[in-house]
Amino acid sequence: MRKDLQGTPVYRPPGSQYLNLANNENFYATWWYEVLGGQMDDIVKALPFHQYGTASYEPLIAGYAKYLNLAPEQVLPAPGSDSLIPLLINALSEHTVLTFDVDFFRYGQFAKILKRKHVTVPTAGGVDGLIDAAAEQQADVIFFSNPNNPLGILQKRDALVKLLDSVDCYVVIDEAYAEYANESVADLVTKYPKLLVMRTLSKAWGLARLRVGFLLADADLIQYVSAVRGPFSLSDLNANIATAALAYEHLMRASVEETIQTRTCFIEFLQAYDLTVLPSASNFVFVQAADARAIAAQVLADGIALAAFDSGLRITIGTLAQMERLQNSLAKYLPSAK
């Protein structure tokens, strides 16, 4: 075993006995069995399970390309966008990976596992910090989530265009929560051959258990990454279920609107306690609190799991009833409302 990796904490999600508001899932997407249940027999019967299959995923690629108005050759499906992170670090870098200092922890973790130099810049500095550091550190690839996870803040499109015009390295933008932000740079992969965008069906689409994500990029780059990855990476069963699910974009959009409305109500509750809530373009909020871990422990005792960080709490937006339950718990531990 590598000494530098010994002691890496094992992620253990909260047990099923808890209301889990730590994983940023779409709690309004409860209709999948209702709309897909009748198709499942046909989907299963169409697969000879003793064979690997073609691993071409053509219907899924075509469906997702249509959803984002891209060419099919610009889309590569993957078993969850999280699987793309080590693949892209390996395929696109030899030395240095650049990220924000507050961002999805797996970027830095995989950089360490793959023995790359990991450089961070303050998230508050935005793209200007990335531009300066990319030149100073001769970065091979920049990784960041937009909206940011765990903060929920959004780098605007004009800032991202400035970044793409200013650096010569690869830029990987993780748009896991793009449907909540209603903003994307996926359409720019045609213009910028070193831009790669990661997307997922796990968040707004409410299909977390399928583990289906996508890489969007220039066609030549998609072909290169696909060759490096190799075949049979994604289950045909999951791919076919995901293909069928893409026909229900209207349900996804409606659930996004419900989540945003519930988010607004929950932010008003938090602000009544004079708490600082960062602007959110996602299905969660980040509440600044020095005693975040203590609050999370108290709420966990009430059967609700939150994601605690040194500087605050990341709280997934559930249904109205779930958020009322959380509010009743929080109200016991927070100072009196204004």
Number of C-alpha atoms within 10 A of each C-alpha: 5 6 6 9 11 8 7 8 7 6 6 6 10 17 10 8 9 13 18 22 22 19 18 25 21 24 20 21 17 12 12 14 10 8 13 15 10 10 12 15 10 9 16 14 9 11 14 9 11 6 7 12 13 10 13 14 18 16 15 24 22 17 18 21 18 13 12 13 12 20 16 18 17 22 24 24 25 24 18 22 22 20 15 19 21 17 15 19 23 19 13 18 18 15 18 19 27 26 27 24 15 17 22 18 12 12 22 23 16 18 22 15 12 14 13 19 16 18 19 17 19 14 18 11 10 17 22 16 17 26 19 14 19 24 13 9 15 16 26 19 24 26 24 22 27 27 28 23 24 23 27 23 20 19 15 16 12 10 13 19 14 13 18 21 11 16 20 16 18 21 24 23 23 24 24 25 28 23 21 22 20 10 17 19 18 22 14 18 18 16 11 16 16 19 23 24 25 26 24 26 22 21 24 26 25 21 21 18 10 18 20 24 24 24 25 29 29 20 18 12 18 18 16 11 20 17 10 13 16 8 12 14 13 19 17 21 16 18 24 19 19 22 18 18 20 18 12 13 12 10 17 22 15 12 21 25 14 17 25 19 14 18 23 13 14 20 19 13 16 18 14 12 14 14 17 14 20 14 14 21 23 31 26 28 26 25 23 18 18 13 14 20 18 13 19 22 15 17 20 17 11 16 18 21 25 24 19 22 18 11 14 22 26 26 24 25 28 25 17 18 10 15 19 15 15 22 15 12 19 17 14 11 12 13 11 10 12 7
